[in-house]
């Protein structure tokens, strides 16, 4: 009889312990499920926030072909630490216009610099060692733009054009994040670099930037900042 009571007590104890163990397991599973749900929600929010695809060689031109149809802006203001420069972008060079407008709206030129100055020739902008800018651009994508040089434009004083990429390439594909403005006529550049606009106001600022002191690498000794590029309505 005594043995029977002990055995019954043991079975009851084990049964209780098993229920507690299951409850703990269910509790852990519930928490894990909640975490998984949060991760899904977070991923969903990230996808919703990204309005445009990650741009690369395979999709950039197709993207800009569609983008330029809905985004017809063609006037921008470059606000620099030495004054403002206003630019009219040419509709004929639609990929380059669309690229510049798109990057302007993404803030990709903000807090960059005129990093190369060649006296009596050009000022080149868009480069920077700012980590935040580099991070912003890395999220936009990594792509190059083809040349578009048969539109009848020539490198006269005051045009804005695309330099070829730092990457060696026989077709002079252009970095989408950089540009140069001619301070003097430079007709020898015709056919190699894409002219996609002209200065309409602020050539005095271009001239001023073109006279700053530079080092052996043609980088200004005192940084000339592009504080912001904005659309002019």
C-alpha positions as CSV (number, residue, x, y, z in Angstrom):
1,X,0.0,0.0,0.0
2,X,2.8,2.4,1.0
3,X,4.6,1.5,-2.2
4,X,1.5,2.2,-4.3
5,X,1.1,5.7,-2.8
6,X,4.8,6.5,-3.6
7,X,4.3,5.3,-7.2
8,X,1.2,7.4,-7.7
9,X,2.9,10.5,-6.2
10,X,5.8,10.0,-8.6
11,X,3.5,9.8,-11.6
12,X,1.7,13.0,-10.6
13,X,5.0,14.8,-10.1
14,X,6.3,13.8,-13.4
15,X,3.1,14.8,-15.2
16,X,3.3,18.3,-13.6
17,X,6.9,18.7,-14.5
18,X,6.1,17.7,-18.1
19,X,3.4,20.3,-18.3
20,X,5.7,23.0,-17.0
21,X,8.4,22.0,-19.5
22,X,5.9,22.2,-22.3
23,X,4.7,25.6,-21.2
24,X,8.3,26.8,-21.1
25,X,8.8,25.5,-24.6
26,X,5.6,27.0,-25.9
27,X,6.6,30.3,-24.3
28,X,10.0,30.3,-26.1
29,X,8.4,29.4,-29.4
30,X,6.0,32.2,-28.9
31,X,8.8,34.7,-28.3
32,X,10.7,33.4,-31.3
33,X,7.6,33.7,-33.5
34,X,7.2,37.3,-32.3
35,X,10.8,38.1,-33.2
36,X,10.3,36.5,-36.7
37,X,7.2,38.6,-37.2
38,X,9.1,41.8,-36.3
39,X,11.9,40.9,-38.8
40,X,9.3,40.3,-41.5
41,X,7.7,43.7,-40.7
42,X,11.1,45.4,-40.7
43,X,12.0,43.8,-44.1
44,X,8.6,44.9,-45.4
45,X,9.2,48.5,-44.3
46,X,12.6,48.6,-46.0
47,X,11.1,47.4,-49.2
48,X,8.4,50.0,-49.0
49,X,10.9,52.8,-48.4
50,X,13.0,52.0,-51.5
51,X,11.1,53.6,-54.4
52,X,13.7,52.7,-57.1
53,X,15.7,49.6,-58.0
54,X,19.4,49.2,-57.2
55,X,21.0,50.6,-60.4
56,X,23.7,48.7,-62.2
57,X,24.9,48.1,-65.7
58,X,22.1,45.7,-66.6
59,X,19.2,48.0,-65.7
60,X,20.4,51.7,-65.4
61,X,19.6,52.7,-69.0
62,X,16.2,51.1,-69.0
63,X,15.4,52.8,-65.7
64,X,16.4,56.3,-67.0
65,X,14.5,55.7,-70.2
66,X,11.3,55.4,-68.2
67,X,12.4,57.9,-65.5
68,X,12.9,60.8,-68.0
69,X,9.3,60.4,-69.3
70,X,7.9,61.3,-65.8
71,X,10.5,63.7,-64.6
72,X,10.8,66.5,-67.1
73,X,12.7,69.0,-64.9
74,X,15.7,70.6,-66.7
75,X,16.9,73.4,-64.5
76,X,19.1,73.0,-61.5
77,X,21.0,75.3,-59.1
78,X,24.5,74.3,-57.8
79,X,25.0,76.0,-54.4
80,X,28.7,76.2,-53.7
81,X,30.8,77.7,-50.9
82,X,31.8,80.4,-53.5
83,X,28.4,81.2,-54.9
84,X,25.6,79.7,-57.0
85,X,25.7,78.3,-60.5
86,X,22.4,77.7,-62.5
87,X,22.3,75.1,-65.2
88,X,20.0,74.3,-68.1
89,X,20.0,70.6,-68.9
90,X,19.5,69.6,-72.5
91,X,16.5,67.5,-73.3
92,X,18.3,65.9,-76.3
93,X,20.7,64.1,-74.0
94,X,17.8,62.6,-72.1
95,X,19.7,59.8,-70.3
96,X,22.3,62.3,-68.9
97,X,19.6,64.8,-68.0
98,X,17.5,62.1,-66.3
99,X,20.5,60.9,-64.4
100,X,21.4,64.3,-63.1
101,X,17.8,65.1,-62.1
102,X,17.5,61.7,-60.4
103,X,20.7,62.1,-58.4
104,X,19.8,65.6,-57.5
105,X,16.5,64.4,-56.0
106,X,18.4,61.7,-54.1
107,X,20.8,64.3,-52.6
108,X,23.8,62.5,-54.2
109,X,25.6,65.7,-55.0
110,X,25.1,67.4,-51.6
111,X,28.2,67.9,-49.5
112,X,30.6,67.1,-52.3
113,X,33.3,69.2,-53.8
114,X,34.8,70.7,-56.9
115,X,37.8,68.4,-56.5
116,X,39.7,69.2,-59.7
117,X,40.5,72.7,-61.1
118,X,42.5,73.2,-64.3
119,X,43.3,76.9,-64.8
120,X,41.8,78.4,-68.0
121,X,40.2,75.0,-68.8
122,X,37.6,73.3,-66.5
123,X,36.3,72.9,-63.0
124,X,35.3,69.3,-62.1
125,X,32.8,68.5,-59.4
126,X,31.0,65.6,-57.6
127,X,33.8,63.8,-55.9
128,X,34.2,63.6,-52.1
129,X,35.8,61.8,-49.2
130,X,32.7,62.2,-47.1
131,X,31.7,58.7,-45.8
132,X,28.0,59.6,-45.5
133,X,27.9,60.7,-49.2
134,X,29.7,57.5,-50.2
135,X,27.2,55.4,-48.2
136,X,24.2,57.2,-49.8
137,X,25.6,56.6,-53.3
138,X,26.3,52.9,-52.6
139,X,22.6,52.5,-51.9
140,X,21.7,54.1,-55.2
141,X,23.8,51.7,-57.2
142,X,27.0,51.3,-59.2
143,X,26.8,52.0,-63.0
144,X,28.3,54.0,-65.8
145,X,26.7,56.1,-68.5
146,X,27.6,55.7,-72.2
147,X,28.7,58.7,-74.3
148,X,26.0,60.6,-76.3
149,X,28.1,63.0,-78.4
150,X,26.2,63.4,-81.7
151,X,23.6,65.9,-80.6
152,X,25.3,69.0,-82.2
153,X,26.7,70.4,-79.0
154,X,30.3,71.6,-78.7
155,X,32.6,72.3,-75.7
156,X,32.2,76.1,-75.6
157,X,32.8,78.1,-72.5
158,X,30.2,77.4,-69.9
159,X,28.9,74.0,-70.9
160,X,28.5,71.1,-68.4
161,X,29.8,67.8,-69.6
162,X,30.5,64.2,-68.3
163,X,34.1,63.1,-67.5
164,X,35.0,59.5,-68.3
165,X,35.1,57.1,-65.4
166,X,38.3,56.4,-63.4
167,X,37.9,52.9,-64.6
168,X,39.9,52.4,-67.8
169,X,37.4,51.7,-70.6
170,X,37.8,52.1,-74.4
171,X,34.3,53.7,-74.8
172,X,34.9,56.5,-72.2
173,X,31.9,55.4,-70.1
174,X,31.1,58.2,-67.7
175,X,30.8,58.2,-63.9
176,X,27.2,59.3,-63.1
177,X,28.3,61.2,-60.0
178,X,30.8,63.6,-61.6
179,X,30.6,66.5,-64.1
180,X,32.8,69.3,-65.3
181,X,32.1,72.9,-66.5
182,X,34.3,74.4,-69.2
183,X,35.8,77.7,-68.2
184,X,37.1,78.3,-71.7
185,X,36.4,76.8,-75.1
186,X,37.7,73.3,-75.3
187,X,36.7,72.0,-78.7
188,X,39.3,69.2,-78.6
189,X,37.0,67.4,-76.1
190,X,34.2,67.1,-78.7
191,X,33.3,63.6,-79.6
192,X,34.8,62.0,-76.4
193,X,32.7,63.6,-73.6
194,X,28.9,64.1,-73.4
195,X,27.7,67.7,-73.1
196,X,24.3,67.7,-71.4
197,X,23.7,71.3,-70.4
198,X,25.0,74.9,-70.1
199,X,25.5,77.5,-67.4
200,X,22.7,80.2,-67.6
201,X,23.7,82.1,-64.5
202,X,26.8,82.2,-62.3
203,X,29.7,82.0,-64.8
204,X,31.4,84.6,-62.5
205,X,31.4,81.9,-59.9
206,X,32.9,79.4,-62.3
207,X,35.6,81.9,-63.1
208,X,36.3,82.5,-59.4
209,X,36.6,78.7,-58.7
210,X,38.9,78.4,-61.7
211,X,41.4,80.7,-60.1
212,X,41.8,79.0,-56.7
213,X,45.2,77.7,-55.7
214,X,45.7,74.0,-56.4
215,X,48.2,71.3,-55.6
216,X,50.1,69.1,-58.0
217,X,47.0,66.8,-58.4
218,X,44.9,69.8,-59.4
219,X,42.9,69.5,-56.1
220,X,42.1,72.9,-54.6
221,X,44.3,73.7,-51.5
222,X,41.2,75.0,-49.8
223,X,38.1,72.8,-50.5
224,X,35.4,74.3,-52.7
225,X,32.2,72.7,-51.5
226,X,29.0,71.9,-53.3
227,X,26.7,72.4,-50.4
228,X,23.6,71.3,-52.4
229,X,22.2,70.8,-55.8
230,X,18.5,71.7,-56.2
231,X,15.8,71.7,-58.8
232,X,14.7,75.1,-60.1
233,X,11.0,75.1,-60.9
